[in-house]
Amino acid sequence: MATAASNSAQDVDEPSYVDYETFLAPDFRPTSFANTLVVATNNPNDSPLDLSTPLSRVLFDAQEVDSHIDQLTTRSAVPLLRYTQQQTSASGRIVSELDAQIKSLNDSYRQLEREVVDKHAEADEVRQVALRLWETLRLGQAVARCLQLGRQLEIQHSELASTGKDDYSALVRCSHTILSLREILESRAPGEEGHGLQRVDAIRTLQDQVVNPMERSVRETAERIVRDFAIPANMTFAQGEEARAKMVWAINTLYLLSPTLAVKPDKWTPRLLLQNLETYVRSALQISITSLARSLGQLPTLEKALGDVTAKCQNIVSLELILESTKPPPHPLFPGAASPHQKVPSLLQPLLAHLETGSLPSYFWRTMASSLAARVQDIVSRGGVVARTLRTNKGSVGDAIRLAVARGSLPPSAMVDGKTKPKQGNWDRESAVMVGSVVNNLGR
């Protein structure tokens, strides 16, 4: 081995015609080398170029390299074969050792598969069954709760007319039950209590035959109470307290049943309540405007019309008193700090903000005055006996209107007890606006 290595070293040290450094350089390019060789063996101005000389040089280098490779392989054949034999022998020993290890590893894997993989598959099936049982149990509990609330709603709804005298406090109890059902049925996202309930026939039947009809009945009953609200002059204080209580139940019911789906708590408003209250105020206004405008063309009926207008405004005043003394009820769907209007002292503020006014009586008189002005101008433009009679009596008409505003802005006696003094408002501006809407449009 030492002699062969010495001979190999001598062969490497023998001089060679091949320029190894050029061919082994990292920046070697065959095209650049060929171009340099052609230029070195030719005159660039000759035409055609002589390529035989550079080609012979390249062939000579190739033969030299081939000869050198042949010498190296011939002289080093024995060491190479011996090295290859040693490597093959070592590889055989490694393979034999690895076979034993691989067999042991395969046996271990099969044991692991029996003890873990197969059991994991069985456990996963059990897990799937448990999950589905739990989902069924959750759905069953939600269905049971909805059916229980549905039965509770039927009982509470029957209390509205269970005796000869309606129990309107049942309106709020029904509203709370409806909200509990709404909270479940509207929680449809995965993981929420109502997820999957819409696919249960019993729940769809409950909604169609119990919840929706009774919610509509409760809402319509509350709307009817608001629509028919009135405090006649001859009503006693006890009757006034009963009317107040009934109105409070209706207001709270409409507050609670106002839509909440897809509305953020800080943006929520009792839309159903505000719509009904606004409808009540505008209906009183429309009736009063029509009656008073007709009486201005028939002055003998003016006193009766002003009496009706006074009564309508006193109803508005009574409504304002009730709203001012009624705090927003706690909303089950907006618990704790998320509950809207908890900082609002009463339910009057949302209505005033909705109507953009500071007082309901003031809103009543000012809105009526703006509509009356056009009616009076129409009477004057037609002329005739009606217009002349109205001009002649405009002083007494103005006084009657001024008195009606003063009386109409006071609360009815049934709404004021001995301990509570009625608020003494200053209605001079409203009186002036009302009188001016008629008198100022009569001309001279």
C-alpha positions in Angstrom: 0.0 0.0 0.0 2.8 2.4 0.8 4.6 1.5 -2.5 1.4 2.1 -4.5 0.7 5.4 -2.7 4.3 6.4 -3.4 4.0 5.6 -7.1 0.7 7.5 -7.3 2.3 10.5 -5.7 5.2 10.3 -8.2 2.7 10.1 -11.1 0.9 13.2 -9.8 4.2 15.0 -9.4 5.4 14.2 -13.0 5.3 17.2 -15.3 2.3 17.5 -17.6 1.5 19.5 -20.7 -2.0 20.1 -19.5 -2.7 23.5 -17.8 -4.8 22.1 -15.0 -5.0 25.5 -13.2 -6.8 27.0 -16.2 -9.3 24.2 -16.5 -10.0 24.1 -12.8 -10.5 27.9 -12.3 -14.0 28.8 -11.0 -14.5 31.3 -13.8 -13.5 28.9 -16.6 -15.7 29.3 -19.7 -15.3 27.0 -22.7 -16.2 29.7 -25.2 -13.6 32.2 -23.8 -10.9 29.5 -23.7 -11.6 28.5 -27.3 -11.6 32.2 -28.4 -8.3 32.8 -26.7 -6.7 29.7 -28.2 -7.8 30.6 -31.7 -6.5 34.2 -31.4 -3.2 32.9 -30.0 -2.5 30.6 -33.0 -3.8 32.9 -35.7 -3.6 36.4 -37.1 -7.0 38.0 -36.6 -6.7 39.7 -40.0 -6.2 36.3 -41.8 -9.2 35.0 -43.7 -10.0 32.2 -43.4 -8.7 31.4 -40.0 -6.6 28.3 -39.4 -8.5 26.1 -36.9 -6.3 23.0 -37.2 -3.6 24.2 -34.9 -5.9 25.1 -31.9 -7.9 21.9 -32.5 -4.8 19.8 -32.4 -3.8 21.6 -29.2 -7.1 20.6 -27.6 -7.0 17.1 -28.9 -3.4 16.7 -27.5 -4.6 17.9 -24.1 -7.5 15.5 -24.2 -5.2 12.6 -25.0 -2.8 13.6 -22.3 -5.6 13.7 -19.7 -6.9 10.3 -21.0 -3.5 8.8 -20.7 -3.0 10.2 -17.2 -6.4 8.7 -16.1 -5.5 5.3 -17.6 -2.1 5.3 -15.7 -3.8 6.2 -12.5 -6.5 3.5 -12.7 -4.0 0.9 -13.9 -1.5 1.5 -11.1 -4.2 2.0 -8.4 -6.5 -0.8 -9.4 -5.5 -3.1 -6.5 -5.9 -0.5 -3.7 -9.2 0.6 -5.2 -10.5 -3.0 -5.4 -9.3 -3.7 -1.9 -11.0 -0.5 -0.6 -14.2 -1.4 -2.4 -14.1 -4.9 -0.9 -13.7 -3.4 2.5 -16.6 -1.0 2.0 -18.8 -3.8 0.7 -17.9 -6.0 3.7 -18.7 -3.2 6.1 -22.0 -2.5 4.3 -22.9 -6.1 4.6 -22.3 -6.1 8.3 -24.3 -2.9 8.7 -27.2 -4.4 6.7 -27.2 -7.5 8.8 -27.3 -5.4 12.0 -30.0 -3.2 10.5 -32.1 -6.1 9.6 -32.3 -7.2 13.2 -33.1 -3.7 14.3 -35.7 -3.2 11.6 -37.4 -6.5 12.5 -37.5 -5.4 16.2 -38.9 -2.0 15.1 -41.6 -3.7 13.0 -42.5 -5.9 15.8 -42.7 -2.9 18.2 -44.9 -1.0 15.7 -47.3 -3.9 15.3 -47.5 -4.2 19.1 -48.1 -0.4 19.3 -50.7 -0.6 16.5 -52.6 -3.3 18.5 -52.3 -1.5 21.8 -52.7 2.1 20.7 -53.9 2.7 17.1 -56.7 0.1 17.2 -57.8 1.2 20.7 -57.6 4.8 19.6 -59.9 4.1 16.7 -62.3 2.4 19.1 -62.0 5.3 21.5 -62.7 7.8 18.7 -65.9 6.0 17.8 -66.9 6.2 21.5 -66.0 9.9 21.5 -68.2 10.5 18.4 -71.1 8.6 20.0 -70.7 10.6 23.2 -70.6 13.9 21.3 -73.8 13.0 19.4 -75.5 11.9 22.6 -74.4 15.2 24.3 -75.7 17.2 21.3 -79.0 15.2 21.4 -79.2 15.8 25.2 -78.5 19.6 24.7 -81.1 19.8 21.9 -83.6 17.8 24.0 -83.1 20.2 27.0 -83.6 23.2 24.7 -86.7 21.7 23.2 -88.0 20.9 26.7 -87.3 24.4 27.9 -89.1 25.9 24.9 -92.1 23.7 25.4 -92.2 24.6 29.1 -92.1 28.3 28.3 -94.7 27.8 25.6 -97.0 26.2 28.2 -96.2 29.0 30.6 -97.1 31.6 27.9 -100.5 29.9 27.3 -101.3 30.1 31.1 -100.2 33.7 31.3 -102.1 34.6 28.2 -105.3 33.0 29.6 -104.9 35.3 32.7 -105.6 38.3 30.4 -109.3 37.4 30.3 -109.6 34.7 32.9 -112.1 36.7 34.9 -114.7 39.3 34.1 -112.0 42.0 34.8 -108.9 41.8 32.6 -105.6 41.4 34.4 -103.4 43.6 32.3 -100.4 43.0 34.5 -100.3 39.6 32.7 -99.1 41.6 29.6 -95.7 42.1 31.1 -95.5 38.5 32.4 -96.3 37.3 28.9 -93.7 39.7 27.5 -90.9 38.3 29.7 -91.8 34.7 28.7 -91.8 35.7 25.0 -88.4 37.3 25.4 -87.1 34.1 27.1 -88.4 32.2 24.1 -86.9 34.8 21.7 -83.5 34.5 23.4 -83.4 30.8 22.8 -84.8 30.7 19.3 -82.6 33.5 18.0 -79.4 32.0 19.4 -78.8 29.8 16.4 -75.0 29.9 16.1 -73.0 26.7 16.8 -72.5 26.2 20.5 -75.5 28.4 21.4 -78.6 27.1 23.1 -80.9 27.4 20.1 -78.6 25.8 17.6 -80.5 23.2 15.6 -83.9 24.0 17.1 -85.3 25.2 13.7 -85.0 21.7 12.4 -87.3 20.3 15.2 -91.0 19.9 14.1 -92.3 20.5 17.7 -90.5 23.8 17.9 -91.8 25.0 14.5 -95.3 24.0 15.6 -94.8 25.8 18.9 -93.7 29.0 17.0 -96.5 28.9 14.5 -99.4 27.9 16.8 -98.5 29.3 20.2 -95.7 31.9 20.3 -96.4 34.0 17.2 -100.2 34.2 17.7 -99.9 35.0 21.4 -97.1 37.5 20.8 -99.3 39.2 18.2 -102.3 39.1 20.7 -100.3 40.6 23.5 -98.9 43.3 21.2 -102.3 44.2 19.8 -103.8 44.3 23.3 -101.1 46.8 24.4 -101.5 48.8 21.2 -105.3 49.0 21.8 -104.8 50.2 25.3 -102.5 53.0 24.1 -104.8 53.8 21.2 -107.9 54.0 23.4 -106.2 55.9 26.3 -108.3 58.8 27.5 -108.9 60.6 30.8 -112.5 62.2 30.6 -113.2 65.2 32.8 -115.8 63.3 34.8 -113.3 60.4 35.7 -112.7 59.8 39.4 -109.3 59.6 40.9 -109.7 55.8 41.5 -110.6 55.4 37.8 -107.7 57.5 36.8 -105.3 55.3 38.9 -106.7 52.3 37.1 -106.3 53.9 33.7 -102.8 54.9 34.6 -101.9 51.4 35.8 -103.3 49.9 32.6 -101.4 52.3 30.5 -98.1 51.6 32.3 -98.6 47.8 31.7 -99.2 48.5 28.0 -96.2 50.9 27.8 -93.8 48.4 29.5 -95.1 45.6 27.2 -94.4 47.6 24.0 -91.0 48.6 25.4 -90.1 44.9 26.0 -91.5 43.6 22.8 -89.6 46.1 20.6 -87.3 44.3 18.1 -83.9 43.4 19.4 -82.5 41.1 16.7 -79.2 42.3 15.1 -79.2 45.5 17.1 -76.4 46.5 19.4 -77.4 47.4 23.0 -76.1 51.0 22.8 -78.0 51.5 19.5 -81.3 49.9 20.6 -84.4 52.0 20.9 -87.9 50.8 21.9 -89.2 51.2 18.4 -92.5 49.5 18.9 -93.3 51.8 21.9 -92.2 55.0 20.2 -94.2 54.2 17.0 -97.4 53.6 19.0 -97.0 56.7 21.1 -96.2 58.8 18.1 -99.3 57.4 16.3 -101.4 58.2 19.4 -100.2 61.8 19.5 -100.6 62.3 15.7 -104.0 60.8 15.7 -105.1 63.2 18.5 -103.6 66.1 16.5 -105.3 65.0 13.2 -108.7 64.8 14.9 -108.3 68.1 16.7 -107.1 69.9 13.6 -110.0 68.6 11.5 -112.6 69.4 14.2 -111.2 72.9 14.9 -110.8 73.8 11.2 -114.4 72.7 10.5 -115.7 74.7 13.4 -113.9 77.9 12.2 -116.3 77.7 9.2 -119.2 77.1 11.5 -118.7 79.4 14.5 -121.6 78.1 16.5 -119.8 74.8 16.8 -116.5 76.4 17.9 -117.1 76.0 21.6 -117.8 72.3 21.3 -114.8 71.8 19.0 -112.5 73.7 21.4 -113.8 71.5 24.2 -112.9 68.4 22.3 -109.4 69.8 21.5 -109.0 70.7 25.2 -109.8 67.1 26.1 -107.4 65.7 23.5 -104.6 67.9 24.9 -105.4 66.9 28.4 -105.0 63.3 27.3 -101.6 64.2 25.9 -100.7 65.9 29.2 -101.8 62.8 31.1 -99.7 60.7 28.8 -96.7 62.9 29.6 -97.3 62.5 33.3 -97.5 58.7 33.0 -94.4 58.5 30.9 -92.5 60.9 33.2 -93.3 58.7 36.2 -92.5 55.4 34.5 -88.9 54.2 34.5 -87.6 51.9 31.7 -88.2 48.3 32.9 -85.1 46.0 33.1 -84.7 44.3 29.7 -84.0 40.5 29.9 -82.0 40.5 26.7 -79.8 43.4 27.8 -78.6 42.4 31.3 -76.5 44.5 33.6 -74.4 47.3 32.2 -75.5 46.5 28.6 -79.1 47.4 29.4 -80.1 50.4 27.3 -81.8 53.5 28.8 -80.8 52.6 32.4 -79.5 56.1 32.8 -82.7 57.6 31.4 -84.9 58.7 34.3 -88.1 57.9 32.6 -89.7 56.7 29.3 -90.7 60.3 28.5 -87.2 61.2 27.4 -87.0 58.7 24.4 -90.3 60.0 23.1 -89.4 63.6 23.4 -86.1 62.9 21.6 -88.0 60.9 18.9 -90.4 63.8 18.3 -87.6 66.4 18.7 -89.5 68.5 21.3 -89.2 69.5 24.9 -92.8 69.0 25.9 -95.8 67.0 24.5 -98.4 69.7 25.1 -96.1 72.2 23.4 -95.6 69.8 20.5 -99.4 69.4 20.3 -100.2 73.1 20.2 -97.4 74.1 17.9 -98.0 71.3 15.4 -101.7 72.2 15.4 -101.0 75.9 14.8 -98.8 75.1 11.8 -101.6 73.1 10.2 -104.4 75.6 11.2 -102.7 78.5 9.4 -103.2 76.9 6.0 -106.8 75.9 6.8 -107.6 79.5 7.8 -106.0 80.9 4.7 -108.1 78.6 2.6 -111.3 79.8 4.4 -110.3 83.5 3.8 -109.4 82.8 0.1 -112.8 81.4 -0.6 -114.4 84.6 0.9 -118.2 84.8 1.5 -120.2 84.9 4.6 -118.0 82.4 6.5 -114.9 84.6 6.0 -116.7 87.8 6.9 -118.2 86.2 10.0 -114.8 84.9 11.1 -113.2 88.3 10.7 -115.9 89.9 12.6 -115.6 87.6 15.5 -111.8 87.1 15.5 -111.4 88.8 18.9 -113.8 86.3 20.6 -112.3 83.4 18.6 -108.8 84.4 19.7 -110.0 84.6 23.4 -111.7 81.2 23.1 -108.5 79.6 21.6 -106.3 81.2 24.3 -108.6 79.8 27.0 -108.6 76.4 25.4 -104.8 76.3 25.4 -104.7 77.3 29.0 -107.2 74.6 30.0 -105.9 71.9 27.8 -102.4 72.3 29.1 -103.5 71.4 32.7 -103.7 67.8 33.8 -107.1 66.3 34.4 -108.2 66.2 38.1 -108.2 62.4 37.9 -104.4 62.4 37.4 -103.6 64.7 40.3 -103.9 63.5 43.9 -104.0 65.7 47.0 -100.3 65.2 47.7 -99.1 66.1 44.2 -99.5 69.6 42.9 -99.9 70.0 39.2 -97.0 71.6 37.4 -97.8 75.2 36.5 -96.3 75.7 33.0 -96.1 78.9 31.1 -98.1 78.4 28.0 -98.1 82.0 26.8 -96.0 81.2 23.7 -98.3 78.3 22.7 -101.3 80.5 23.2 -99.8 83.2 21.1 -98.9 80.7 18.3 -102.3 79.2 18.3 -104.2 82.5 18.3 -101.8 83.9 15.7 -102.3 80.9 13.4 -106.0 81.9 13.2 -106.3 85.7 13.8 -103.1 86.7 11.9 -104.3 85.0 8.8 -107.8 86.7 8.8 -106.6 90.0 7.6 -108.6 93.2 8.3 
